[in-house]
């Protein structure tokens, strides 16, 4: 009784969510239930036996043909499927005249199978809902300034599209003109609209606000964030958690054991003169209650539901194994640059005895041809302040030193050096220092909250592992609330640091140099917004946006999924032990055994479906 999560290709016509009646298992379960009720009613009304026998046998066919076919296919592959055990038990009950009891087994078994199919479909629908957000059409800007409406899937890197107010953005790209606020909640989980202007990245499927944007496509449709979400969840549905693999390994031997025990319960008493009908009935009841249906459903549905939930929050968990690993982390290690910080320097102060804006304009004029991050930061700050940059000539860059240029008839030298806590540049005009500009890699707004929540969640403060100098690392650590800092680490040093940490380590990083540590850690999360391709490929999960608070949220979700799996295993195991003991040492009525066994299957299925709920962050505990 297994269902497969299947998500359509990202390039397709949007389809509405399937109704319950569109699911095959649900329709057959309804048909089996209706035939069973009609058969019981006919029997109670003292109709001719052939009437209610026909209705009940039709119930067997409606509710049992699909699991019987699956069981026979498994048997041909020399494996024993629990579906086949249920069908054999139902036929055995009918063979001794207990056709109503067998019909009840078929109905409840078909209903639990339908519930599993509904869970699988809802998981797929929750991911498909993200996919359907991507518009099928986009307004392509032509070289002659005309517009043409095209299929979004035909867009190519370098194409420019026009996005009007209220429209969804047709492709992942960069804003080249215009400004607006964009609702990215469906992609990144960020609840508030994000301001977008020239140079900012936008995602396919996000909703444009009141402005008009001109966007240059930077990713093929098949490589968009939405398409990656779908691909990763499809891959996740094909993987199996360690708990699930263990259960499936045991299931075959266990099922064989159930068959052997059932035959023994039937044959041994007969050898000692027992009556056929009650002996067969007891054996059939044992086969039903001892079958591991609920155990099989205990693990994967909750984990797949959690993966779909995480996808809606803007975290792509790559597999059920990864979700299971995230639920067992004890301590978290962070990279600094680009993870806890923005990854780009920003001006934090200008020391000068002259006009601050005039000195900044001189430095920006000299740096405007530079490709160095410090130079770009100075130019960006000047433009933010809307300063006019004088013309510059004789530009020359010296690696590791700075730049020189002739600006408004003056020789301007912007010389770089490190101060105790920040990076600083000296502005030297005609040989005289006139200003010192201090820059720093600023902390992400979400870093402090993420560190605090992870501390509460794991019971210990995260660790900072960085290749930066100790002073800069300590400044960032103090700002976000981290007490343990290990600085000046090369990639191999980070790997050794992760290996020496006690417990299951979750490493969070973004750069190429973080890939070895991500691969070494018990679980790894990469920041996909600016992270390198190697890092994203290596990590177990990927954060789509910039909000680090989704890291503790997904760890809490994984822990919740783990608790649900454990609870499901306990529920299923308890039902099997209690009902089997009742049948072996007492007299368990077949209908009660059927209701108890299949009821446990329904309970674990519904318990797993709770993890599909989306709307608030899980409590950190």
C-alpha positions in Angstrom: 0.0 0.0 0.0 2.4 2.6 -1.3 2.0 5.8 -3.3 4.6 7.7 -5.3 4.9 11.5 -5.2 4.9 12.8 -8.7 5.1 16.4 -9.8 4.5 17.5 -13.4 7.2 19.1 -15.5 7.8 22.7 -14.8 6.9 23.6 -18.4 3.2 22.9 -18.5 -0.2 24.5 -18.4 -1.2 25.3 -14.8 -3.8 22.9 -13.5 -6.1 23.3 -10.5 -5.7 21.1 -7.4 -7.2 17.7 -8.0 -10.4 17.1 -6.0 -10.6 14.1 -3.8 -12.9 12.3 -6.3 -10.2 12.7 -9.0 -7.9 10.3 -7.0 -8.4 6.8 -8.2 -7.9 5.2 -4.8 -10.6 7.5 -3.3 -13.1 6.5 -6.0 -12.6 2.8 -5.5 -12.7 3.2 -1.7 -16.1 5.0 -2.0 -17.4 2.3 -4.4 -16.3 -0.5 -2.1 -17.9 1.2 0.9 -21.2 1.8 -0.9 -21.3 -1.8 -2.1 -20.5 -3.1 1.4 -23.3 -1.0 3.0 -25.8 -2.1 0.3 -24.7 -5.8 0.9 -25.1 -5.5 4.7 -28.5 -3.7 4.3 -29.6 -6.5 1.9 -28.6 -9.2 4.4 -30.3 -7.4 7.3 -33.5 -7.1 5.2 -33.5 -10.9 4.7 -33.0 -10.6 1.0 -32.1 -13.7 -1.1 -28.5 -14.8 -0.2 -27.3 -14.4 -3.8 -28.3 -10.7 -3.6 -26.1 -9.7 -0.6 -23.4 -12.2 -1.6 -23.1 -10.5 -5.0 -23.0 -7.0 -3.5 -20.3 -8.0 -1.0 -18.2 -9.9 -3.6 -18.4 -6.7 -5.8 -17.1 -4.9 -2.8 -14.2 -7.3 -2.7 -13.4 -6.5 -6.3 -13.8 -2.7 -6.1 -11.7 -2.4 -3.0 -9.3 -5.2 -3.5 -8.3 -5.4 -7.2 -5.6 -2.7 -7.0 -3.8 -4.0 -3.9 -4.1 -7.6 -5.1 -2.5 -6.6 -8.4 0.3 -4.8 -6.5 0.8 -7.8 -4.3 1.0 -10.3 -7.2 3.6 -8.0 -9.0 5.6 -8.0 -5.8 5.3 -11.8 -5.5 6.6 -12.2 -9.0 9.7 -10.2 -7.9 10.0 -12.7 -5.0 9.0 -10.2 -2.3 6.0 -10.4 0.0 3.8 -7.3 0.0 1.5 -6.5 3.0 -1.3 -5.8 0.4 -1.3 -9.4 -0.6 -1.6 -10.5 3.1 -4.7 -8.4 3.5 -6.4 -9.8 0.4 -5.6 -13.4 1.4 -7.1 -12.7 4.8 -10.2 -11.3 3.3 -10.6 -14.2 0.9 -10.0 -16.6 3.8 -12.7 -15.0 5.9 -15.2 -15.3 2.9 -14.2 -19.0 2.4 -15.6 -19.9 5.8 -18.7 -17.8 5.4 -17.5 -14.6 7.1 -18.1 -12.6 4.0 -19.3 -9.6 5.9 -16.1 -9.5 8.1 -14.0 -9.9 5.0 -15.8 -7.1 3.3 -15.2 -4.9 6.3 -11.5 -5.6 6.0 -11.6 -4.7 2.3 -13.4 -1.4 3.0 -11.1 -0.3 5.9 -8.0 -1.4 3.9 -9.2 0.5 0.8 -10.0 3.6 3.0 -6.5 3.7 4.6 -5.0 3.3 1.1 -7.1 6.2 -0.1 -5.9 8.3 2.8 -2.3 7.6 1.9 -3.0 8.6 -1.7 -4.6 11.8 -0.5 -1.6 12.6 1.6 0.8 12.0 -1.3 -1.4 14.1 -3.6 -1.6 16.9 -1.1 2.2 16.9 -0.8 2.5 17.1 -4.6 -0.2 19.8 -4.7 1.6 21.9 -2.1 4.7 22.0 -4.3 2.8 22.3 -7.6 1.1 25.3 -6.0 4.5 27.1 -6.1 5.1 26.0 -9.7 1.7 27.3 -10.8 2.7 30.8 -9.5 5.1 31.1 -12.5 3.2 32.9 -15.3 2.9 31.1 -18.6 3.3 34.4 -20.6 5.8 37.3 -20.5 6.2 40.6 -22.4 9.4 40.3 -24.3 11.1 43.6 -25.2 12.3 43.7 -28.8 15.3 45.7 -30.2 13.0 48.2 -31.8 11.4 49.0 -28.4 8.2 47.1 -29.3 6.7 44.4 -27.0 5.6 40.9 -27.8 3.8 38.5 -25.6 5.6 35.1 -25.5 5.6 31.9 -23.6 7.6 32.3 -20.5 9.3 28.9 -21.1 10.8 30.3 -24.4 12.8 33.1 -22.6 16.5 32.9 -22.8 19.4 34.4 -20.8 19.9 38.0 -21.9 16.2 38.6 -22.9 14.6 41.6 -21.4 11.0 41.5 -20.3 8.6 44.2 -19.1 6.7 43.6 -15.9 3.7 45.9 -15.3 2.1 46.6 -11.9 0.2 43.6 -10.5 1.8 41.1 -12.9 3.9 38.1 -11.9 7.5 38.2 -13.0 8.1 35.8 -15.9 11.7 34.7 -15.2 14.6 34.9 -12.8 16.6 38.0 -13.6 18.1 41.3 -12.7 16.3 44.7 -12.8 17.8 46.9 -15.4 15.3 49.8 -15.1 12.5 50.9 -12.9 11.7 50.5 -9.2 8.9 48.7 -7.4 8.1 46.5 -4.4 7.9 42.8 -5.1 6.0 40.2 -3.1 8.4 37.2 -2.8 6.5 35.4 -0.1 5.8 32.4 -2.3 9.5 32.0 -3.1 11.5 33.1 -0.1 8.9 33.1 2.7 9.6 36.8 3.4 6.2 38.2 4.5 6.8 41.8 3.5 7.2 43.1 -0.1 10.9 43.7 -1.0 12.0 47.0 -2.6 13.5 46.4 -6.1 15.5 48.8 -8.2 18.3 48.6 -10.8 20.8 45.8 -10.0 18.5 43.8 -7.7 17.6 40.2 -8.4 14.0 39.1 -8.9 12.4 35.6 -9.1 10.0 34.0 -11.5 6.5 33.8 -9.9 7.0 36.7 -7.5 4.3 39.4 -7.7 5.2 42.9 -8.8 3.7 45.9 -6.9 2.8 49.3 -8.2 5.9 50.1 -10.2 7.1 49.1 -13.7 10.2 46.9 -14.0 12.4 46.1 -16.9 14.1 42.8 -16.1 17.0 41.1 -17.9 16.7 37.3 -17.7 19.7 35.6 -16.0 18.5 32.0 -15.8 16.9 29.6 -18.2 13.3 28.7 -17.2 14.4 25.2 -16.3 17.0 26.6 -13.9 14.7 29.1 -12.2 14.2 28.9 -8.4 10.7 27.5 -8.8 11.9 24.8 -11.2 14.7 23.9 -8.8 12.2 23.6 -5.9 10.2 21.1 -8.0 13.2 19.2 -9.1 14.6 18.9 -5.6 11.3 17.8 -4.1 10.9 15.2 -6.9 14.4 13.9 -6.0 13.5 14.0 -2.3 10.4 11.8 -2.9 12.6 9.2 -4.6 14.9 8.9 -1.6 14.3 7.0 1.6 15.2 7.9 5.1 17.4 5.5 7.1 14.4 4.6 9.3 12.3 3.8 6.2 15.1 1.7 4.8 15.4 -0.2 8.0 11.7 -0.8 8.1 11.6 -2.0 4.5 14.5 -4.3 5.2 12.8 -5.8 8.2 9.4 -5.8 6.5 10.2 -8.7 4.1 11.4 -11.0 6.9 8.6 -9.9 9.2 5.9 -10.6 6.5 7.4 -14.0 5.9 7.3 -14.6 9.7 3.6 -13.5 9.8 2.8 -16.0 7.0 4.6 -18.8 8.8 3.0 -18.0 12.1 -0.4 -17.9 10.5 0.0 -21.3 8.9 1.2 -22.6 12.3 -1.8 -21.2 14.0 -4.0 -22.9 11.5 -2.3 -26.2 11.1 -1.1 -27.1 14.6 -4.5 -26.9 16.3 -6.1 -28.9 13.5 -3.6 -31.7 14.2 -4.9 -31.8 17.7 -8.5 -32.0 16.7 -9.5 -28.4 16.7 -12.6 -27.3 14.7 -11.8 -25.9 11.2 -13.9 -22.7 11.1 -12.8 -21.0 14.4 -9.2 -22.1 13.8 -9.1 -20.6 10.4 -10.8 -17.5 11.6 -8.3 -17.0 14.4 -5.4 -17.5 11.9 -6.9 -15.0 9.5 -7.4 -12.5 12.3 -3.8 -12.9 13.4 -2.5 -12.3 9.8 -4.5 -9.1 9.7 -3.5 -7.6 13.0 0.1 -8.6 12.8 0.6 -7.2 9.3 3.0 -4.1 9.3 0.8 -1.8 7.2 0.9 1.1 9.7 4.7 0.6 10.3 5.3 1.0 6.5 3.4 4.3 6.6 5.0 5.6 9.7 8.1 7.2 8.2 8.0 8.5 4.6 4.6 10.4 4.6 5.6 12.7 7.6 9.1 13.4 6.1 7.7 14.2 2.6 5.0 16.4 4.1 7.8 18.3 6.1 9.8 18.7 2.8 6.8 20.2 1.1 6.3 22.5 4.1 9.9 23.6 4.1 9.7 24.3 0.3 6.9 26.8 1.0 9.1 28.5 3.6 11.9 29.0 1.1 14.1 26.1 2.1 14.8 23.3 -0.4 15.4 20.1 1.5 17.0 17.7 -1.0 15.9 14.3 0.4 14.1 12.5 3.2 17.5 11.5 4.5 18.4 15.2 4.7 15.2 16.0 6.6 15.9 13.2 9.0 19.4 14.4 9.6 18.3 18.0 10.2 16.0 16.7 12.9 19.0 15.3 14.9 21.5 18.2 14.9 23.0 19.1 18.3 25.1 22.1 17.4 25.4 24.6 14.6 28.5 26.1 12.9 28.3 29.3 10.8 30.6 30.7 8.1 30.9 34.4 8.4 31.3 36.3 5.2 28.2 36.0 3.0 26.4 33.9 5.6 26.1 35.9 8.9 27.1 39.0 6.9 26.0 40.5 3.7 29.3 39.6 2.0 29.9 43.0 0.5 31.7 46.0 2.3 29.7 49.0 3.1 30.8 52.5 4.3 30.3 52.9 8.0 32.2 56.1 8.6 34.2 59.0 7.0 36.8 60.8 9.1 37.8 64.1 7.6 38.1 67.8 8.6 36.7 68.9 5.2 33.3 68.4 3.6 32.4 64.7 3.9 30.4 64.5 0.7 33.2 66.3 -1.3 35.8 63.8 -0.1 33.6 60.9 -0.9 33.0 62.2 -4.4 36.7 62.6 -5.0 37.3 59.0 -3.8 34.4 57.7 -5.9 35.6 59.5 -9.0 39.0 57.8 -8.7 37.4 54.4 -8.0 34.6 54.5 -10.6 36.7 52.3 -13.0 37.8 49.9 -10.3 36.5 46.3 -10.1 37.6 45.9 -6.5 34.7 45.4 -3.9 35.9 48.3 -1.9 35.9 50.6 -4.9 32.4 49.4 -5.9 31.2 50.1 -2.3 32.6 53.7 -2.4 31.0 54.4 -5.7 27.7 52.8 -4.6 27.6 55.1 -1.5 28.3 58.2 -3.5 25.4 57.3 -5.9 23.2 56.6 -2.9 23.9 60.1 -1.7 23.2 61.3 -5.3 26.6 63.0 -5.5 28.0 64.3 -8.8 31.2 62.5 -9.7 33.9 64.6 -11.4 35.6 63.3 -14.5 38.7 61.2 -13.9 41.6 60.3 -16.1 45.0 58.6 -15.9 43.4 55.8 -13.9 45.8 53.2 -12.5 45.1 50.3 -10.1 47.8 48.6 -8.1 46.8 45.2 -6.7 47.0 45.1 -2.9 47.6 48.9 -2.7 44.9 51.0 -4.2 44.1 53.2 -7.2 45.3 56.6 -8.5 43.6 59.0 -10.9 43.6 62.6 -11.9 40.3 64.2 -10.8 39.5 67.9 -11.5 43.2 68.7 -11.9 44.3 67.0 -8.7 46.2 63.7 -8.2 44.0 61.5 -6.1 45.3 58.3 -4.4 42.9 55.9 -2.7 45.1 53.7 -0.5 43.7 50.6 1.2 44.7 49.1 4.5 43.1 47.2 7.5 42.3 48.9 10.7 41.8 47.0 14.0 38.2 46.2 13.4 37.2 47.5 9.9 38.7 47.9 6.5 39.8 51.5 5.8 41.0 53.5 2.8 43.0 56.7 2.9 42.1 59.5 0.5 45.3 61.3 -0.5 45.0 64.5 -2.7 48.2 66.0 -4.1 50.3 64.0 -1.6 48.2 65.0 1.5 45.8 62.8 3.3 42.4 64.5 3.5 40.1 61.7 4.7 39.8 58.1 5.9 36.9 56.1 4.8 36.0 53.1 7.0 34.1 50.1 5.5 32.8 46.9 7.1 30.9 43.8 6.0 27.6 44.4 7.7 25.7 41.8 9.6 22.5 40.4 8.0 19.4 41.8 9.8 18.2 38.3 10.4 21.5 36.8 11.8 21.0 37.7 15.5 17.5 36.3 15.7 18.6 33.1 13.9 21.5 32.6 16.3 19.3 33.2 19.3 16.6 30.7 18.1 19.2 28.1 17.3 20.8 28.5 20.7 17.3 27.9 22.3 16.6 25.0 19.9 19.9 23.1 20.4 20.8 24.1 24.0 24.2 25.5 23.0 25.4 28.6 21.2 26.5 28.2 17.5 30.2 28.4 16.6 31.7 30.8 14.1 34.2 29.2 11.7 35.8 31.8 9.3 38.9 32.4 7.3 38.8 36.1 8.2 41.1 37.7 10.8 40.3 37.3 14.5 39.4 40.9 15.2 36.8 41.1 12.3 35.4 37.7 13.4 35.0 38.8 17.0 33.2 41.9 15.9 30.6 39.9 13.9 30.3 37.2 16.6 29.6 39.9 19.3 27.0 41.5 17.1 25.0 38.3 16.6 25.5 36.7 20.0 28.1 34.0 19.3 30.7 33.3 22.0 33.0 30.7 20.4 35.0 31.9 17.4 37.6 30.1 15.3 39.2 32.5 12.8 41.9 32.3 10.1 40.7 28.9 8.9 41.5 27.5 5.5 38.9 25.2 3.9 40.7 22.1 5.3 40.8 23.7 8.7 37.1 24.2 8.7 36.7 20.5 7.9 38.9 19.5 10.9 37.0 21.9 13.1 33.7 20.3 12.1 35.1 16.8 12.7 36.3 17.8 16.2 33.0 19.2 17.3 30.9 17.0 19.6 27.5 15.8 18.5 25.7 16.1 15.1 26.9 19.3 13.5 24.9 21.5 11.1 27.1 23.7 9.0 25.7 26.8 7.3 27.7 28.5 4.6 27.7 30.0 1.1 31.1 30.1 -0.6 33.1 27.6 -2.5 35.5 27.3 0.4 32.5 26.1 2.5 31.7 23.1 0.3 34.2 20.7 2.1 32.8 21.6 5.5 29.2 21.2 4.2 30.0 17.7 2.9 31.7 16.7 6.2 29.0 17.9 8.6 26.1 15.8 9.7 23.9 18.2 7.8 24.6 21.2 5.6 22.6 24.2 4.6 23.7 26.6 1.9 22.5 30.1 1.1 21.4 29.8 -2.5 20.7 33.5 -3.1 24.4 34.3 -3.5 25.9 30.9 -2.8 28.2 29.2 -5.3 26.9 26.4 -7.5 29.3 23.9 -5.8 28.0 24.9 -2.3 24.4 24.6 -3.4 25.1 21.1 -4.9 26.9 19.9 -1.8 24.5 21.0 0.8 21.6 18.9 2.1 19.3 21.9 2.0 19.3 25.3 0.3 17.9 28.6 1.6 16.4 30.5 -1.4 16.3 34.0 0.1 18.5 36.0 2.6 16.5 35.5 5.8 18.5 33.2 8.1 15.6 32.8 10.5 14.4 30.0 8.2 17.3 27.9 9.3 16.0 27.4 12.9 12.5 27.2 11.5 13.4 24.2 9.2 15.4 22.5 12.0 12.4 22.8 14.3 10.2 21.5 11.5 12.6 18.5 11.0 12.5 17.8 14.7 8.8 17.9 14.6 8.8 15.4 11.7 11.1 13.2 13.7 8.8 13.3 16.7 5.9 12.4 14.4 7.8 9.4 12.9 8.6 8.1 16.4 5.0 8.6 17.6 3.8 6.8 14.5 6.2 3.9 15.1 5.0 3.6 18.7 1.3 3.8 17.7 1.7 1.2 15.0 3.9 -1.1 17.2 1.5 -0.9 20.1 -1.5 -1.8 18.0 0.3 -4.8 16.5 1.5 -6.1 19.9 -1.8 -5.6 21.7 -4.1 -7.0 19.0 -1.7 -10.0 18.2 -1.6 -10.9 21.9 -5.4 -10.6 22.2 -5.8 -13.0 19.3 -3.2 -15.5 20.6 -4.2 -15.6 24.2 -7.9 -14.6 24.0 -10.7 -14.4 21.5 -10.4 -11.3 19.2 -13.4 -10.8 17.0 -12.4 -10.4 13.3 -14.3 -7.1 12.8 -12.6 -5.6 15.9 -9.2 -6.8 14.7 -9.8 -5.3 11.3 -11.0 -2.0 12.8 -8.0 -1.9 15.2 -5.3 -2.7 12.6 -6.6 -0.5 9.8 -7.5 2.2 12.4 -3.8 2.4 13.3 -3.0 2.9 9.7 -5.5 5.7 9.4 -4.1 7.3 12.6 -0.5 7.4 11.4 -1.5 8.7 8.0 -3.5 11.6 9.5 -0.7 12.2 12.0 1.8 12.6 9.1 -0.6 15.0 7.2 -0.4 17.5 10.1 3.1 18.5 8.9 1.6 19.9 5.7 0.1 22.7 7.7 1.6 26.0 6.6 1.0 29.5 8.0 3.1 29.9 11.1 6.6 29.1 12.1 7.0 26.1 14.3 7.8 26.7 17.9 11.5 26.5 18.7 12.0 23.9 21.4 
